[in-house]
């Protein structure tokens, strides 16, 4: 496949699946601007290395991998910072107490180790097949299955214990 054809295929892929890529980035960072920055940075990285793609027909999986890695890199660089939205700040500053315990799936997911969180997000939120996830995370299928089941087990334990903060 010619360079122009691969480039056109990539542009089509990003255009058709931009919401999926944004949603994936957002699932990691929980912030609209950061998610958009991650997608933009991922596109930049992809365009720089587009010639390295082995199978142009797997361009979507290839780009998912870039988005996942860029998201993880972003989280590592932001690890020492804690962000709160205005609603949380207002809530905390008024000293209100919650009367009931609200279990939030996304908060529980955030407590999982990144390798489990990644496969759960790709499988259940992005509806990808195990084989595609294995390609994205550069692991064999059995490793992905193990991470998926262990991650779900940890998620179940976290939710049942009510350890979601």
N, C-alpha and C positions, 0 to 999 in steps of 0.2 A: 504494500500500500504506500502511496506517495505521501510525502510530508504534508502537502496541502490537504489531502484527503483525511489524514489522521487529525490534523488541526481542525478541520470542519466537523469531523465526528466528535471531537472533544467539545467544541462550541455547542453543538446540538445536544450533547449529553448534559452539559451544565445548564443550558437553557431549559431543557425539558424536566430536569430533576432538581432545579435550584431550591425548591421548597424542602425537598428531602435532605439535601446537603446542609441547608440552614438549620433544619430541625435537629439533625445529628449534632452539629456544632453547639446549638443551644442546649441540647441535653447534657452537655458537659459543663458549660459555663454559666447557664441560667441568666444570661444578660444579652439583650438584643444587639447592642453595639459590638460587644466582644464576639458574638456569634457571626455577625456580618464581617468583622475584621478577620476572623478565622477563615471564613469562606473565601474572602478576597486573597488572603495570604496563601491559601491552598491553591487557588487558581494560578497565582503567580508562580508557585513552586511547580505546579503541573506544566505550565507553559515552558518553564525553563528546562524541565526534564522530559518533555513529551516524546522526544526521540528515543528515549530508553524503554518505552513501552514495547513489550514483546508481542502481545496479541491485541491489536487495536479493537477487537470485538469485546474485550473485557475492560474497556475503558472506564465503565461505571464503577466496577469493583476497584480498579486501580485508583480512581479519584476518591472513592470512599476511604481507602487506606490513607491517602494523603490528608483528608479531612480529620480522620481519627488521630493520626500522629500529630498534626498541627494543633488539634484541641488538647491533646495530652501535654505537648510542649508548652502550650499557653498556661495550662493549669500548674505545671511545674514552676514556671516563671512567676506565677501569681500566688504561689502556695503560702507565702508569709502574710498576705493581705486578706483581711476579712471585710467583706462588703455587706452593708445592710441597706435595704430600701427605706424610704421615708415612713412607710406604714409601720415597719418594725421599730424604727427609732421612736416614733410617736407612741407606740404600744409600750415600749420599755421605759420611756421617760415619764409616762403617766402611772407607772407602777401597777398596771392592771394584771390580774391573774386569770389564767384560763381556767374555766370551770370544768372543762372536759378535755380529754386527751385526743388530739386530732392526729391520726396516723397518715402520713403523707408518703405515697409510694416513691416520689422523686427524692425526698429527703432520705428515705431508707436506701435507695439506690446510691446516693452520694456517699453513704457510709461504707459501701462495698469497696474492696480493693479494685483498682482500675481494670485489671484483666477480666474480672468477673462482670463489672459494670459494662464494659465494652461489648462483650458477647451478648449480654441480656438486652442492651439497647439495640444492637444490630438485629437480633433475632425477633424481638417482640415489638419494638417501636418502629423499626425500619422494615420489618417483615422479610428479612433476607434469609436465604437458605443456609444451612450449616456449611455447605461447600463454599459458598460465597464468603461467608464470615471467615472461614479458614484461610482463604486467599487474602482477605483484607488484613488479617492480623498476623499473617505469615506463620501459621501453625498448622499441624496436621488435623484432620477432621476429628480424630479421637480426643485430642487435646481440647479442641473447641467444645465438644460434647461434655467432657469432664468439667470444664470451666463453667459451662452453662448450668449443669446440674448442681455443682457445688455453689455457684452464685445464687441459684434459686433457693437452695437449702439455707444459705446464710441470710438471704432476704426474708425468708419465711421465719427464721429464728428472730431476726431483728424486729419484724412486725409483731410477732406473737409476744415478745418480751416487752414491746412498747418502748424500745430504746431509741425511737426516732425523736430527735430533738428539733 
